Amino acid sequence: QLTEGEDFSAWLTFLSQLEAAGINVEHGLELLIHDGGAGLTQALRFLGLGVRLQRCVFHKLRNIAQALVVPDELAADVRQRKRRRILRDFRAIWQAKHYATALRRYLAVWRKYRHEQPAAVATLRRDFRATVAYFAVAQAHPAWPHTLLRTTSRLERFNRRLRKHCR
């Protein structure tokens, strides 16, 4: 649906239309994956659809990457390698095949980086439970690939190609 923006009222209208069209828990909706945008999050809380909400891991990792602080005095290639190494540790949380493993990795990352990268760890902790909601759905449906349950990145890629084609 085309709108002027992604504020609360635009999302409320869109989500209400989806529900009216039968896209709801009663008809099998089990998981709603979202990017964590303020307007959408507010509308989801307001509606209380009764569906599990999965915070997109791609967007979470992007926010964590933006929160990383690497000393400016390091050479550019050293800074880049350090950022990649730190992000690899964070990314490993969601590469876990089981919820318990993801939690262990979360705690390990928290312990390792809470003093060195406090902003990145705060970003990780903020709505963390919503980033692992897919494990419950994956347990109920073991054949469903985790990669499709935890992120909107495939949709983002499709939209990017669509926008490029339309231009």
N, C-alpha and C positions, 0 to 999 in steps of 0.2 A: 504494500500500500504506500502510495506517495504521500508524504506529509511535509510540512514546513520545517519540522525538527523532530527531535526525539525526546520531547519533554513528557511529563507525567500524563497529561491529557491525551496526547497522541498515542502513547502506548496503551492507555486505558481503553481508548476507542478500539484500537486494533485487537487487543486481547479479548475484549468483549465480543467483537465480531467473530473471532476464532471459536470462542466458546459457544456462541449462538449457532455456528455452523456445525457443531457437534465435535469439535476438537477439544475433548475434555477427558477427565479421569474415567467417567462412566463408559466412555467408548474406547478405553485402552491407553490413553495418554499416561505415560509413566515417568517421563523425565523432560524437563524443559531446560535447554542449555542456553545460557545468556552471557553477555560480555561484561556484566556488572555496571552498565551505565546507570546513572542516578535516576533518570526518569523511568526506565524499565524496572529497576529494582523497587522503586517506590510503588509503581502500578502493580507489580506482582505481590508485594506485601499487602496492598490495599484490597486486592481481589481475593487473596487467599484461595487459590485454585485447588488446593489439596494435592498438588503434584510435587514430586521431588524437583528441587531447583539445583542445577549443576552450573557452577561458575566456570566459565571457559578457562581451561588451563593455559592455552596460548596467551590470552589476555593477561592472566595472572603472572605468567613468566615475563611478559613484556613489561609489566609494572614493576616487577622485582628488578629486572635489568636496569630500568630507569632509576631505581633507588640505590643501585650500587655506587659506592664511592671508592675510586682507585686513585692513589696519589698522582698528582700532575707531574711530579719530578721524575717519574719513571719514563723510560723510553716508550714510544708509541707501541712498538711490537710487544714489549713486556707488559704494558698496561692491557693490551688486547688479550694476551694469553692469560693473564690473571683474571680478567673478567670472564673469559670462557671457562676457566677452571672452576670459578665460584658458581657460575650458572649451571655447569654440569652437575654439581652437587645438589643444587636446588631442583633441577629437572629430574634427577633420579627418583625423587619422591613419587612422581606420577608415572614413572616407568615401572613401578612395582606391579606385580601380577595379583597381589593380595592386599587387602585393607591393612592388616596387621603390619606388613612389610612397609607400606607407605607411612604408617604412623611411626614406626621405628626410624625410618629415614628422616621424617619430619623432625623428630626429637634430636637426632644426630646433627642435622643442619642447624637447628636452633642453638644447640650447645656450642657448635663450632664457630658460628658467625654472629652470635648475639652481641658481642662486644666490638668485633671488627666491622660488622655491617649492620648496625642497629636499624637503619631505615629499611633495608631490604628484608630483614627478619620481621619487622613490624608489618610490612606489606604482605609477607608470607602468612603471618598469623591472622591478619584481618580476613574474615570470612573463609578461613581454611576449610572448615567443615563442608562448605558449599562446593569446594573444589574436589572433594572426594565422594560426593553423593553418587556418582556413577557406579561405585563398587556395589551398592545395594541392588541396582538394576542388573549389573553384570552377574551377580550371584543368582538372581532369579532367571536370567537368560544367558547362560554360559556361552552360547554360540555367537552372541552379539559382540563385535569387536570393541574393545575398550577405546580405541582411537576415535571411533565415531560417537562414543558416549560422553567424552570428556571435553570436547572442544568444538567451537564453531569455525575452525580454520578452513575446512573444506568449503563451507558456505561462503566464507570471506573470500577465498580464492575464486570461487564461481562468480561472485558479485564483482570482483576486481576485473575478471575477464569480460564480463557482461558490460561493465562501464567502459572498458577500453574499446570493445567492439562498437558500442553505441556512439562513442566519440568519433 
